[in-house]
Amino acid sequence: MKPASRSQLKKQGIIMVLLLMSCIATSSLTHGGDYSFGDSLSKNVACLACHGDQPRVGSKNYIEPTNFGHTTHAKFGCTTCHDAISSTHPDGKSIARTTGCGDCHANIIAQYFASIHGDKTTCSGCHNPHTVFSPEEISVSGMNKQCAGCHDNNRIVATHSKWLPQTDLHLGAIACIACHSKAENYVINIYIAKRNYDPDTTLELAGYEELLRRSGSDSLHYLIDRNRDSYISLDELRKFNHDPANKDLYLKAMLTPVKPTHDFQTFDNRWDCSFCHASGPEVMQTSYLSLPQQNGTFQQVAVEKGAAMDALRAMPDFYLMGSTRNGLLNKIGFLIIAGGLVMPVGHGFLRFLSRKNRT
Amino acid sequence: MSTKMIYLQPVPVRIWHWLNAFGIITLCVSGAQIRFPEYITLLGSYRSAIMLHNTAGIVVALSFSLWFIYYKLVANSLADIYIPKGSDLTTGLFRQAVFYFFAYFFGVPNPHHATPGSKFNPLQKSAYLTIMFVLMPFVSLTGILLMNVGPMREIVLLIGGLKLIVAVHFLLACSLTAFLFTHVYLATMGKTPLAYFKPMWTGWEKDEHPEAEQAHFQTRLP
């Protein structure tokens, strides 16, 4: 064979490079016809290049990249749900969707649509699929805001105050779904809230940036977790409360279902206050400190067992009558009452024995 | 022995006393259910216990105001009746304690004779001073805070938090319950078991002749 000339080799090289480049380009065409969504490691990058730019796509089509990036949905990639994007996108045409929430969340869908809430709205009425997080990553006030999207707060207060003593107090410390879903196991989530001296002002949780600045470190929980063992002791909670630097903050404890359900309705046993108040001290032993994260979620840090039971200052703003009573105080109270019986019983006995002396 | 009747308990005092008595009993029972709902269900639902406790608390707080207004502003005898005098503290307390815990068992009569101006013996004065000027005001104030946690949240936090207030309220309530047992028992120590109950209902008390009793007191001492 006649050896190739230098110019022929150069042509073959260019062709090889072009072929290689086209292979790389086509290898990323996993969904949506000929439209490129980026490689498998950053499959949402191409979409977010436009949809993460609000001025470019408008608020309706805007996806907040940080929040979305944290969701489980982001791990599956945009095209798992938006699987009918044409090669001509963006062409101004609306995109048909062939997938729905029920494709992955069939059990929840069945549960939800069987509830009295089922004919009111669909999944997206409460959940934005681009910012949907796991229950432990959402604050209770964040959960309740989902309900407040449709349910007027004044009306909620008015309806509950017909039968619920201290309505504001209850509504401010409980997730709506604690009573209006079948979830039955609860924990106490402790949030760092801003102290607002106006009783009419709604709860405002301290944000990530503010707490980071106060912590003086790269991690928020060092603000309370002084010994940095990723575990919050009652002593650390007390120190946080006593620290004058935190006088404009307070620990807000809220009752949260461990595993929320979607069978929304008002259950008969929730009318009975003893559902919570007679649940016994054992139920209220588990607490978490919930700290805001940069991506808009909350991270739970375990708190020493019994935080809700502690008598003094560890959680000064939380007390669930009947269920967070302190055992030591019960014993002291019993001794005081027993002391009151000394006179009738002891003196009464001697009085009986000496009755003849008074006739 | 000659007997005369003295008007010991005016109408406002009797109204206050019985409102207070039934109010505190209601508070003790409903309070017990509120704190121990898994064990005590005497008043039905938890909500009923709360509503009853709140209502009784308001009644007792109002009756406390009636008591204070009557004794301080109308009768103007609050200090005379409730604050122990020097002699009460130096000898009176001891003498009364000796009577209750020793002399009484030998049939010696009560060294204190109640009159409208000196209703209480030195031990009663000390006990009632503590009850009416410490226990009642603080149990009422903590109760008012617990009834209004939302509007009074900043005061609650300033004092030390809900748990501290609940702890104080509970221990004061236990002290009042202890007092209630002692109070009712001591009220049976008259000439007859009901002798001290009647004046609090009718206002009138039999006053046994003081001189005769004094002589009796001297002769029966062991």
Interface residues (C-beta under 8 A of the other chain):
Chain A: W163 P165 Q166 D168 L169 G172 R195 Y197 P199 Y250 D272 C273 S274 H277 A278 G280 D310 A311 L312 R313 M315 P316 D317 F318 Y319 M321 G322 T324 R325 N326 L329 N330 I332 G333 F334 I336 I337 A338 G339 G340 L341 M343 P344 H347 G348 L350 R351 L353 S354 N357 R358 T359
Chain B: I34 R35 F36 P37 E38 S45 Y46 R47 I50 M51 N54 Y100 F101 Y104 F105 F106 G107 M147 V149 G150 P151 R153 E154 V156 L157 G160 G161 L162 K163 L164 V166 A167 F170 L171 A173 C174 S175 T177 A178 F179 L180 F181 T182 V184 Y185 L186 M189
